[in-house]
């Protein structure tokens, strides 16, 4: 009973602040995913291009990002970005998370592009379509549709990964939990509450993404 009372106390005392922090977490995740999608699409083109130098650049970028812990990348990118440009903590954090997620989204798009039937490409080129027109009208619409489940999964991963920007002073959910438990001396209960908030956010977005997948008939080719 004492544990439940403490949980209710935290909800009562910090509930509004946690809601505000949850909104910042959502904003941060959305902005970073937009950045990651643009980066990922660019490097996916590099991966499927016929130019070896572009393919090697993409390979190096993806290898570095996937081979290093996210917290190390976050600190390196944050201090690197901040030393060159004067950016807010939120903007720098979103850029760092976007650069990290971009490597995974690049592989998602690369796989989706290469999954398109080669016959469609040959038929389109035989009709005189340029490479860019072929990509815009034939390849990318199908590739994007096939990528939706993986992109949705990456969004959920990014939502949870955003907790790490607490260490660069972004006032999202985990950052607020750190501040709250330092003032109320109830770390177990505070982290339990913030865990509930993350679970609710993940549940909400999972339901939204499932609805989007059904709407677009993603499983049908």
BELNOR-V857680 format. One record per pair of residues at least 6 apart in sequence whose ideal C-beta (glycine too) atoms are under 8 Angstrom apart, sorted by the first residue. I is the first residue (numbers start at 1). J is the second residue. D is the distance in whole Angstrom. If there is no record, write none. Layout:
{{I/J/D} {I/J/D}}
This chain:
{{3/189/7} {6/186/5} {6/189/4} {7/189/5} {7/192/6} {7/193/6} {9/184/8} {10/180/7} {10/184/7} {10/186/7} {10/189/6} {10/190/6} {10/193/5} {11/18/8} {11/193/6} {13/184/7} {14/176/7} {14/180/5} {14/184/8} {14/190/8} {14/193/8} {17/176/6} {17/180/7} {18/173/7} {18/176/6} {18/193/7} {18/194/7} {18/197/6} {20/171/8} {21/171/6} {21/172/5} {21/173/5} {21/175/7} {21/176/4} {22/173/6} {22/197/5} {22/201/6} {24/90/7} {24/170/7} {24/171/6} {24/172/5} {24/173/8} {25/159/7} {25/162/6} {25/163/8} {25/172/4} {25/173/5} {25/201/7} {26/159/8} {26/201/7} {27/90/8} {28/90/7} {28/93/6} {28/94/6} {28/97/7} {28/162/5} {28/165/7} {28/170/7} {28/172/6} {29/97/8} {29/155/7} {29/158/5} {29/159/5} {29/162/5} {31/94/4} {31/98/7} {32/93/8} {32/94/5} {32/95/8} {32/97/4} {32/98/4} {32/101/6} {32/158/6} {32/162/7} {33/98/7} {33/101/7} {33/154/7} {33/155/6} {33/158/6} {34/98/7} {35/94/6} {35/95/6} {35/97/8} {35/98/3} {35/99/7} {35/102/7} {36/97/7} {36/98/4} {36/99/8} {36/100/8} {36/101/4} {36/102/4} {36/104/8} {36/105/5} {36/154/8} {36/158/7} {37/102/8} {37/105/6} {37/151/8} {38/102/8} {39/98/6} {39/99/6} {39/102/3} {39/105/7} {39/106/7} {40/101/8} {40/102/5} {40/103/7} {40/104/7} {40/105/3} {40/106/4} {40/107/8} {40/108/7} {40/109/6} {41/105/8} {41/106/8} {41/109/6} {42/106/8} {43/57/8} {43/58/4} {43/61/6} {43/62/7} {43/102/7} {43/103/7} {43/106/4} {44/58/8} {44/105/8} {44/106/5} {44/107/8} {44/108/8} {44/109/4} {44/110/5} {44/113/6} {45/54/8} {46/54/4} {46/55/6} {46/57/6} {46/58/4} {46/106/8} {47/55/6} {47/58/5} {47/59/8} {47/106/7} {47/107/8} {47/110/4} {48/110/6} {48/113/5} {48/114/6} {49/55/6} {58/106/7} {61/103/6} {61/106/8} {62/103/5} {62/106/6} {62/107/7} {65/73/7} {65/99/7} {65/100/6} {65/102/8} {65/103/4} {65/104/8} {66/103/6} {66/104/7} {70/100/6} {70/161/6} {70/164/6} {71/164/6} {71/167/7} {73/96/7} {73/99/8} {73/100/5} {74/93/8} {74/96/5} {74/97/7} {74/100/7} {74/164/6} {74/165/7} {74/167/7} {74/168/7} {75/167/7} {75/168/8} {77/92/8} {77/95/7} {77/96/4} {77/99/6} {77/100/8} {78/92/5} {78/93/7} {78/96/5} {78/168/5} {81/87/6} {81/92/5} {81/95/6} {81/96/7} {82/92/6} {87/95/7} {89/165/8} {89/168/6} {89/169/5} {89/170/5} {90/170/6} {92/168/7} {93/162/8} {93/165/4} {93/168/6} {93/170/5} {96/165/8} {97/158/6} {97/161/6} {97/162/6} {97/165/7} {100/161/8} {101/154/6} {101/157/8} {101/158/5} {101/161/8} {104/154/6} {104/157/8} {105/151/7} {105/154/6} {108/147/5} {108/150/4} {108/151/6} {108/154/7} {109/143/6} {109/147/6} {112/142/8} {112/143/4} {112/144/7} {112/146/5} {112/147/4} {112/150/8} {113/139/6} {113/140/8} {113/143/5} {115/143/7} {115/146/6} {116/138/8} {116/139/5} {116/142/6} {116/143/6} {120/138/6} {120/139/8} {121/134/7} {121/138/7} {121/139/7} {124/134/5} {124/137/8} {124/138/5} {125/134/7} {129/137/7} {129/138/8} {145/216/6} {145/218/6} {146/218/7} {146/221/8} {148/209/8} {148/212/7} {148/213/6} {148/216/7} {148/218/5} {149/209/8} {149/213/6} {149/218/6} {152/205/8} {152/206/8} {152/209/4} {152/212/7} {152/213/7} {155/205/7} {155/209/7} {156/202/6} {156/205/6} {156/206/7} {159/198/8} {159/201/6} {159/202/7} {159/205/7} {160/198/7} {160/202/7} {162/172/6} {163/172/7} {163/173/7} {163/174/4} {163/198/8} {164/174/8} {165/172/6} {165/175/8} {166/172/6} {166/174/4} {166/175/4} {166/178/6} {169/175/7} {173/194/6} {173/197/6} {173/198/7} {174/194/6} {176/194/8} {177/190/5} {177/191/6} {177/193/8} {177/194/4} {180/190/5} {181/187/4} {181/190/4} {181/191/7} {184/190/7} {213/219/8}}
